[in-house]
Amino acid sequence: MRKLILAGLLASLAFSASAQNPASPIGKWKTLDDKTGNAMTITEVYEAKNGTLAAKIVENLGLPATCTDCSGPHKGKPMVGMVTLWNLKANKDGTWGGGSGYKPSEDREFKAKSVTLTDGGKKLEVKGCVSIICRTATWVRAN
């Protein structure tokens, strides 16, 4: 009986440890097309080796399999596995920023100005800037 109770406790601890923290952007997010609202990718935000946050595409939902319209080092590369955000640093106000990003659907690099959790951790607002023009994309937490 003790073994059964211990197994149940360990299973519940493992489940709670793997549950996504709503106060953290770490986890999987559904990215949406700015114009149509259609899902494009599942992108995973993770902690990089240098302690900053980064994001990469882990599932392609609506983009070509390879980045044929991309230039430079992204040209002809598979979408899945492509890093789209990097070097995001924590700010004192609970947001992240100061990093860089790449939007493969537009073949555009940008300055990742801010990454902010909204709607109780269910949405992530990614504000990117090219020169003085900034846009904000909203990602939805994927379950």
C-alpha positions in Angstrom: 0.0 0.0 0.0 2.8 2.4 0.8 4.4 1.8 -2.5 1.1 2.6 -4.3 0.8 5.9 -2.3 4.4 6.8 -3.0 4.0 6.1 -6.7 0.9 8.3 -6.7 2.7 11.2 -5.0 5.7 10.9 -7.4 3.4 10.9 -10.4 1.6 14.0 -9.1 4.9 15.8 -8.4 6.2 15.0 -11.9 2.9 16.3 -13.5 3.0 19.5 -11.5 6.7 20.1 -12.4 5.9 19.6 -16.1 2.9 22.0 -16.0 3.6 25.3 -17.7 4.1 28.2 -15.3 1.6 31.0 -16.3 4.1 33.6 -15.1 6.8 32.4 -17.5 6.9 32.5 -21.3 8.7 29.2 -21.4 6.5 26.7 -23.2 4.8 26.1 -26.5 2.9 28.9 -28.3 0.8 29.0 -31.4 1.9 31.9 -33.7 -0.8 33.5 -35.8 -0.7 35.2 -39.2 -0.9 39.0 -38.7 -3.4 39.5 -41.5 -5.6 36.3 -41.5 -5.3 35.2 -37.9 -4.6 31.6 -39.1 -2.2 29.5 -37.1 1.3 29.4 -38.7 3.5 27.5 -36.2 3.9 26.0 -32.8 6.9 27.8 -31.4 8.7 26.8 -28.2 10.2 29.4 -25.9 13.1 28.0 -23.9 16.0 29.0 -21.8 19.2 29.1 -23.8 22.6 28.0 -22.5 23.6 31.6 -21.9 20.6 32.1 -19.5 18.6 34.2 -22.0 15.3 33.1 -23.6 15.0 32.0 -27.2 12.3 30.5 -29.4 12.3 28.0 -32.2 9.6 26.5 -34.5 8.8 23.0 -33.3 5.7 22.4 -35.6 4.7 23.8 -38.9 1.0 24.5 -39.2 0.8 26.6 -42.4 4.1 27.6 -43.8 6.1 25.9 -46.6 8.2 23.0 -45.3 11.4 24.8 -46.3 12.2 28.5 -46.3 12.5 28.9 -50.1 11.8 32.7 -50.0 14.3 33.3 -47.2 17.7 34.9 -47.8 21.1 34.5 -46.2 21.6 31.6 -43.8 17.9 30.8 -43.7 17.5 30.1 -47.4 16.4 26.6 -48.1 16.4 25.6 -44.5 13.5 23.6 -42.9 11.0 25.7 -41.0 10.9 23.2 -38.1 13.9 23.9 -35.9 14.4 27.5 -37.1 15.2 29.9 -34.3 12.9 32.9 -34.3 13.9 34.7 -31.1 17.2 34.9 -29.3 19.0 36.7 -26.5 15.9 37.9 -24.7 16.8 39.2 -21.3 14.6 39.6 -18.2 13.5 43.1 -17.3 12.7 44.3 -13.8 9.0 44.8 -14.8 8.5 41.1 -15.6 8.9 41.4 -19.4 11.7 40.2 -21.6 13.5 42.1 -24.3 16.7 43.4 -25.8 17.1 40.4 -28.1 16.6 39.7 -31.8 14.2 37.9 -33.9 13.5 36.5 -37.4 10.1 36.2 -39.1 10.5 33.6 -41.9 7.1 34.3 -43.5 8.5 37.8 -44.3 12.2 37.0 -44.4 12.8 39.8 -41.9 15.1 40.2 -39.0 14.0 42.5 -36.2 14.9 43.9 -32.8 12.9 42.1 -30.2 11.8 45.1 -28.2 9.6 43.4 -25.7 8.0 40.0 -24.9 5.1 40.3 -22.4 2.7 37.8 -21.0 -1.0 38.9 -21.1 -4.4 37.4 -20.3 -3.2 35.5 -17.2 -0.3 33.9 -19.1 -2.5 32.6 -21.9 -1.1 35.0 -24.5 2.3 36.4 -25.3 2.8 39.8 -27.0 6.0 39.9 -29.1 6.9 43.5 -30.1 9.4 43.7 -32.8 11.0 46.7 -34.5 12.7 47.4 -37.8 14.3 50.8 -37.6 11.5 53.0 -36.0 8.6 50.9 -37.2 7.3 48.5 -34.6 4.6 45.8 -34.7 3.2 43.5 -32.0 2.3 39.9 -32.7 0.1 38.0 -30.2 0.9 34.3 -29.6 -1.5 32.0 -27.9 -0.3 29.3 -25.4 -0.6 25.9 -27.0 -1.7 23.1 -24.7 
